[in-house]
């Protein structure tokens, strides 16, 4: 504020009065150059003192504290040096014109302060509620999955009203804001569609709860324990101790198997028996062997399914249950069942056959390489004795006729 006839010192802004005093002290160009040189020398001297003093201070104080004080002193000295040069060279009008575009008044400062307080309060509230929820998790009142859901809900509840309040405080036209947000949303939607898709998938996972932290799942050909679920990724720890981040949109777009959802889990193991073996007796022996395993549940009781005819064996499927369904329990049960069934079959003389192949020829169709009729003849060696072809697995393969020995068909 200015008054008619007031001195010049009262007619200029208060923050430029110090510059007026400096301008009055250095009127000639020589004095201005001398003042500039003296200011530069003072700044260099201060920098040297800070370096020397910093070495002394590091022996008594923490290094971070000393560095902070040094940078703060250099910053303050730089501002003073710049302001001094502005006054010496009479550049106050140019500097004021350069800063006219910000035009910060007392009301703007108050709005800025209130905005900072509002956002800081909202952020503090989310931190406090997250700690409270985490405390409930330790007390087994809230699961970790519910903790994530509650935290994101609190974030929305706190920050949406805070943003609306700040918009109203600064007098931003809501219509223009929505129009700009719509246009910006289209651009951002195309540029970050993968990220937005992951965020939406994260909300689907958090609220639909197909799995929770600590569950044993299989997703995207990865099997492991869920360690964390965020808005964008699901982290699992595989049984090879690998920590894998799977994008949530990939999780929702894939088939997810959750082994922890049930109280017990059924496992299957296939075993083959010889065609000459008694299938019913083999099934009974395998069932009794599984019932004796401590890692296998008594209820439901284990059973044996006659699954199929194989190339060299009749395949039996052993079915048994474990509880609780954990990967360690699964491995223990599988090891115990395989060892017990193998030992029981050995005691009862039930053979688990090797892969074997029998080569034979249709009667009356084989032709010898020399063009003679070799039907019904055995492949003979050079001394006229019969030969029997033995497979690589130890089983005998009888070659009937030269054509059959060569693997040929008529």
ABEGO torsion letter per residue (X at the ends): XBBBGBBAAAABBAAAAAAAAAAAABABAAAAAAAAAAAAAAAAAAAAAAAAAAAAAAAABBAAAAAAAAAAAAAAAAAAAAAAAAAAAGAAAAAAAAAAAAGBBAAAAAAAAAAAAAAAAAAAAAAAAAAAAAAAAAAGABBAAAAAAAAAAAAAAAAAAAAAAAAAAAGBBAAAAAAAAAAAAAAAAAAAAAAAAAAAAAAAAAAAGABBBGBBBBBGGBBEBBABBBAABBBBBBAAGBBBBBBAAAAAABBBBBAAABABBBBBBBBBBBAABBAAAAAAAAAAAAAABAABBAOBBBBBBBABBBAABBBBBBBBBBOBBBAAAAAAAAAAAAAAAAAAAAAAGBBBBBBBBBBBBBBGABBBAAGBBABGBBBBBAAGBBBBBBBAAGBBBBBBEAAAAAGBBX
